[in-house]
Amino acid sequence: QKFSTGEIINLMSTDAQQLMDMTSNLNLLWSAPFQILMAISLLWQEMGPAVLAGVAVLVFV
């Protein structure tokens, strides 16, 4: 099967975009839980147990 130059460039561009999207999503996979835990811990230091009400609302909604 032969592809033209334009088709090859299109395929390479699509693959590069998918690779870029995957690396971004993999970064979010580990950083999002870390950011959530850090935010809750910092709020806990400022507000104490009242933070649990906000966390409960977020979990149930």
C-alpha positions as CSV (number, residue, x, y, z in Angstrom):
1,Q,0.0,0.0,0.0
2,K,1.5,3.3,-1.0
3,F,0.8,6.6,0.7
4,S,1.4,10.1,-0.7
5,T,3.6,12.5,1.1
6,G,0.6,14.5,2.4
7,E,-1.0,11.3,3.8
8,I,2.2,10.4,5.6
9,I,2.5,13.8,7.1
10,N,-1.2,13.7,8.2
11,L,-0.6,10.3,9.9
12,M,2.5,11.5,11.7
13,S,0.7,14.7,12.8
14,T,-2.1,12.7,14.2
15,D,0.2,10.3,16.0
16,A,2.2,13.2,17.5
17,Q,-1.0,14.9,18.7
18,Q,-2.2,11.7,20.4
19,L,1.2,11.2,22.1
20,M,1.1,14.8,23.3
21,D,-2.4,14.3,24.7
22,M,-1.4,11.1,26.4
23,T,1.5,12.6,28.2
24,S,-0.7,15.5,29.4
25,N,-3.3,13.0,30.7
26,L,-0.7,10.8,32.4
27,N,0.6,13.9,34.2
28,L,-2.8,14.6,35.5
29,L,-3.3,11.0,36.6
30,W,-0.7,11.4,39.4
31,S,-0.8,15.2,40.0
32,A,-4.6,15.6,40.4
33,P,-4.9,13.4,43.6
34,F,-1.8,15.0,45.0
35,Q,-3.2,18.5,44.4
36,I,-6.6,17.6,46.0
37,L,-4.9,16.1,49.1
38,M,-2.6,19.2,49.4
39,A,-5.6,21.5,49.1
40,I,-7.6,19.6,51.7
41,S,-4.6,19.5,54.1
42,L,-4.0,23.3,53.8
43,L,-7.7,24.0,54.3
44,W,-7.7,21.7,57.3
45,Q,-4.9,23.8,58.9
46,E,-6.9,27.0,58.4
47,M,-10.4,25.8,59.0
48,G,-10.2,22.6,61.0
49,P,-13.0,20.0,60.9
50,A,-15.3,22.4,59.0
51,V,-13.4,21.2,55.9
52,L,-15.1,17.8,56.1
53,A,-18.5,19.4,55.3
54,G,-17.1,20.8,52.1
55,V,-15.4,17.5,51.2
56,A,-18.7,15.7,51.9
57,V,-20.6,18.0,49.6
58,L,-18.0,17.5,46.8
59,V,-18.2,13.7,47.2
60,F,-22.0,13.5,47.3
61,V,-22.5,15.8,44.3
